[in-house]
Amino acid sequence: TALEQLTLTAREGKTQPAEMQGGTITITNTGVFGVDTGTPILNPGEAAILCFGAVRDTPWVHEGQIAIRKVTTLSLSFDHRLVDGELGSRFLADVAGLLEDPTLGLVWQ
């Protein structure tokens, strides 16, 4: 119930600052404003912040051919006291991998 209420409040753009505290990772979307990339600043007490840029149709090599693909830029800032560069880079690569192939996130039993 609490998650549903927070989701509804966020979608309405009415989330209060106090409701956005105590997290571990923040996701920010500068792309909604047409910005391709950003350098996100960590919120106090958080380990990382992941920034999504605008999704644009871009010429991209796919299966050996140039094709128009939907492409976005990701950037990650993290607290080096908690996360070293290797772990941060692996996390960013994993997020990119999931965006390229969402089936990687499925859990099969």
C-alpha positions as a printed Julia matrix, in Angstrom:
109×3 Matrix{Float64}:
  0.0     0.0     0.0
  2.79    2.43    0.89
  4.59    1.73   -2.4
  1.39    2.29   -4.38
  0.83    5.63   -2.62
  4.42    6.77   -3.22
  4.16    5.77   -6.89
  0.91    7.69   -7.33
  2.32   10.76   -5.6
  5.49   10.64   -7.75
  3.51   10.32  -10.99
  1.49   13.36  -10.0
  4.71   15.28   -9.31
  3.74   15.88   -5.68
  6.47   13.95   -3.84
  7.76   15.89   -0.85
 11.52   16.1    -0.12
 11.08   14.21    3.16
  9.6    11.28    1.2
 12.75   11.05   -0.94
 15.23   10.57    1.91
 16.8     7.42    3.29
 17.45    5.73   -0.05
 20.57    3.96   -1.26
 20.48    4.82   -4.97
 18.61    7.61   -6.74
 17.56    7.48  -10.38
 17.27   10.84  -12.1
 15.98   11.54  -15.58
 17.44   14.62  -17.26
 16.25   13.19  -20.57
 12.69   14.27  -19.86
 13.95   17.82  -20.43
 15.68   16.9   -23.72
 19.12   16.77  -22.1
 21.45   14.07  -23.44
 23.64   13.65  -20.38
 24.34   15.06  -16.94
 26.65   14.82  -13.98
 24.38   13.88  -11.09
 25.3    15.0    -7.59
 24.92   12.5    -4.76
 22.26   13.08   -2.16
 23.64   13.0     1.4
 23.82    9.46    2.77
 23.28    7.71   -0.56
 25.73    5.37   -2.29
 25.01    6.36   -5.9
 22.86    8.31   -8.34
 22.13    7.07  -11.88
 21.23    9.6   -14.57
 19.3     8.77  -17.77
 19.63   11.11  -20.74
 17.17   11.7   -23.56
 16.31    8.73  -25.76
 17.13    9.62  -29.35
 17.0     7.88  -32.72
 20.69    7.4   -33.54
 22.61    5.6   -36.3
 24.04    2.52  -34.59
 25.89   -0.58  -35.71
 23.58   -3.53  -35.06
 24.39   -7.05  -36.23
 27.03   -5.7   -38.62
 24.69   -3.16  -40.22
 24.04    0.49  -39.54
 20.51    0.86  -38.24
 18.51    3.58  -36.5
 18.27    2.62  -32.84
 16.83    4.19  -29.71
 19.9     5.29  -27.71
 20.3     6.96  -24.33
 23.3     8.04  -22.27
 23.73    6.79  -18.72
 25.95    8.4   -16.11
 26.63    7.26  -12.57
 28.06    9.14   -9.63
 28.94    7.18   -6.52
 30.53    7.61   -3.14
 34.02    6.12   -3.34
 33.97    5.51    0.39
 31.26    2.9    -0.25
 31.68    1.87   -3.89
 34.96    1.48   -5.75
 35.34    2.29   -9.44
 35.21   -1.34  -10.56
 31.93   -2.05   -8.79
 30.4     1.21  -10.02
 31.46    0.45  -13.59
 30.09   -3.1   -13.4
 26.78   -1.79  -12.07
 26.55    0.71  -14.94
 27.39   -2.02  -17.48
 24.72   -4.28  -15.94
 22.08   -1.54  -16.21
 23.06   -0.97  -19.85
 22.86   -4.71  -20.5
 19.36   -4.89  -19.02
 18.24   -1.97  -21.18
 19.63   -3.7   -24.28
 18.05   -7.04  -23.38
 15.35   -6.83  -20.68
 14.98  -10.64  -20.65
 18.29  -10.74  -18.74
 16.32   -9.49  -15.73
 13.9   -12.4   -15.78
 14.25  -15.04  -13.11
 13.53  -18.55  -14.33
 12.64  -21.32  -11.92
